[in-house]
Amino acid sequence: MIHLDWKDRETTKTVKCIHTNAAKYMVNNVLTEGNTYDVKNETEEFYFVVDNTGKVGGYYKDYFEA
């Protein structure tokens, strides 16, 4: 149940949002182009970051540059 304490976990790295042009989802409400975000967890396809709402959300890696 790793998701229960993600926000309190140590930041593994920071990534910069390079775009919010999503085909399906409205990520421009929770990510801002040019901002850096703390990565709390990472999979092959997603970064789990603390977004603009202050909560941890999972986003495709193609929105970011490491």
ChimeraX commands (.cxc) that place a marker at each C-alpha (Angstrom):
marker #1 position 0.00,0.00,0.00 radius 0.5
marker #1 position 2.74,2.39,-1.04 radius 0.5
marker #1 position 0.23,4.98,-2.23 radius 0.5
marker #1 position -0.88,5.77,1.33 radius 0.5
marker #1 position 2.37,7.50,2.27 radius 0.5
marker #1 position 3.66,8.78,-1.11 radius 0.5
marker #1 position 3.37,12.43,-0.20 radius 0.5
marker #1 position 5.54,11.95,2.89 radius 0.5
marker #1 position 8.18,9.83,1.14 radius 0.5
marker #1 position 11.58,11.13,0.13 radius 0.5
marker #1 position 11.76,12.81,-3.27 radius 0.5
marker #1 position 13.72,10.59,-5.69 radius 0.5
marker #1 position 14.38,13.36,-8.23 radius 0.5
marker #1 position 12.83,16.43,-9.80 radius 0.5
marker #1 position 11.52,16.71,-13.35 radius 0.5
marker #1 position 10.52,19.69,-15.48 radius 0.5
marker #1 position 7.16,19.78,-17.26 radius 0.5
marker #1 position 7.78,20.47,-20.96 radius 0.5
marker #1 position 4.18,20.42,-22.24 radius 0.5
marker #1 position 0.57,19.82,-21.21 radius 0.5
marker #1 position -0.82,18.87,-24.63 radius 0.5
marker #1 position -2.70,15.70,-23.70 radius 0.5
marker #1 position -4.74,13.70,-26.20 radius 0.5
marker #1 position -7.26,12.34,-23.69 radius 0.5
marker #1 position -6.81,13.98,-20.32 radius 0.5
marker #1 position -6.87,17.56,-19.03 radius 0.5
marker #1 position -3.45,17.75,-17.43 radius 0.5
marker #1 position -3.20,21.52,-17.88 radius 0.5
marker #1 position -5.41,21.86,-14.77 radius 0.5
marker #1 position -2.82,20.17,-12.52 radius 0.5
marker #1 position 0.53,20.67,-14.30 radius 0.5
marker #1 position 2.13,23.90,-15.47 radius 0.5
marker #1 position 4.53,23.97,-18.39 radius 0.5
marker #1 position 7.98,25.07,-17.22 radius 0.5
marker #1 position 7.49,24.15,-13.54 radius 0.5
marker #1 position 9.57,21.51,-11.80 radius 0.5
marker #1 position 7.91,18.73,-9.81 radius 0.5
marker #1 position 9.11,16.33,-7.11 radius 0.5
marker #1 position 9.00,12.68,-8.19 radius 0.5
marker #1 position 7.80,10.39,-5.41 radius 0.5
marker #1 position 7.70,7.16,-7.43 radius 0.5
marker #1 position 8.45,6.06,-10.98 radius 0.5
marker #1 position 7.43,3.21,-13.27 radius 0.5
marker #1 position 8.37,2.45,-16.87 radius 0.5
marker #1 position 5.54,4.62,-18.18 radius 0.5
marker #1 position 4.65,7.08,-15.41 radius 0.5
marker #1 position 6.06,9.59,-12.96 radius 0.5
marker #1 position 4.14,10.01,-9.72 radius 0.5
marker #1 position 4.65,13.66,-8.79 radius 0.5
marker #1 position 3.26,16.20,-6.34 radius 0.5
marker #1 position 1.19,18.30,-8.76 radius 0.5
marker #1 position -0.34,21.79,-8.46 radius 0.5
marker #1 position -3.17,20.50,-6.25 radius 0.5
marker #1 position -0.64,19.39,-3.61 radius 0.5
marker #1 position -1.53,15.73,-4.10 radius 0.5
marker #1 position 0.42,12.94,-5.76 radius 0.5
marker #1 position -0.73,12.10,-9.28 radius 0.5
marker #1 position 0.57,9.75,-11.96 radius 0.5
marker #1 position 1.42,11.27,-15.34 radius 0.5
marker #1 position 2.97,9.92,-18.53 radius 0.5
marker #1 position 6.70,10.52,-18.74 radius 0.5
marker #1 position 6.35,12.31,-22.09 radius 0.5
marker #1 position 5.07,15.43,-20.28 radius 0.5
marker #1 position 8.45,15.82,-18.54 radius 0.5
marker #1 position 12.18,16.01,-19.12 radius 0.5
marker #1 position 14.40,14.52,-16.46 radius 0.5
marker link #1:1,2 radius 0.2
marker link #1:2,3 radius 0.2
marker link #1:3,4 radius 0.2
marker link #1:4,5 radius 0.2
marker link #1:5,6 radius 0.2
marker link #1:6,7 radius 0.2
marker link #1:7,8 radius 0.2
marker link #1:8,9 radius 0.2
marker link #1:9,10 radius 0.2
marker link #1:10,11 radius 0.2
marker link #1:11,12 radius 0.2
marker link #1:12,13 radius 0.2
marker link #1:13,14 radius 0.2
marker link #1:14,15 radius 0.2
marker link #1:15,16 radius 0.2
marker link #1:16,17 radius 0.2
marker link #1:17,18 radius 0.2
marker link #1:18,19 radius 0.2
marker link #1:19,20 radius 0.2
marker link #1:20,21 radius 0.2
marker link #1:21,22 radius 0.2
marker link #1:22,23 radius 0.2
marker link #1:23,24 radius 0.2
marker link #1:24,25 radius 0.2
marker link #1:25,26 radius 0.2
marker link #1:26,27 radius 0.2
marker link #1:27,28 radius 0.2
marker link #1:28,29 radius 0.2
marker link #1:29,30 radius 0.2
marker link #1:30,31 radius 0.2
marker link #1:31,32 radius 0.2
marker link #1:32,33 radius 0.2
marker link #1:33,34 radius 0.2
marker link #1:34,35 radius 0.2
marker link #1:35,36 radius 0.2
marker link #1:36,37 radius 0.2
marker link #1:37,38 radius 0.2
marker link #1:38,39 radius 0.2
marker link #1:39,40 radius 0.2
marker link #1:40,41 radius 0.2
marker link #1:41,42 radius 0.2
marker link #1:42,43 radius 0.2
marker link #1:43,44 radius 0.2
marker link #1:44,45 radius 0.2
marker link #1:45,46 radius 0.2
marker link #1:46,47 radius 0.2
marker link #1:47,48 radius 0.2
marker link #1:48,49 radius 0.2
marker link #1:49,50 radius 0.2
marker link #1:50,51 radius 0.2
marker link #1:51,52 radius 0.2
marker link #1:52,53 radius 0.2
marker link #1:53,54 radius 0.2
marker link #1:54,55 radius 0.2
marker link #1:55,56 radius 0.2
marker link #1:56,57 radius 0.2
marker link #1:57,58 radius 0.2
marker link #1:58,59 radius 0.2
marker link #1:59,60 radius 0.2
marker link #1:60,61 radius 0.2
marker link #1:61,62 radius 0.2
marker link #1:62,63 radius 0.2
marker link #1:63,64 radius 0.2
marker link #1:64,65 radius 0.2
marker link #1:65,66 radius 0.2
view
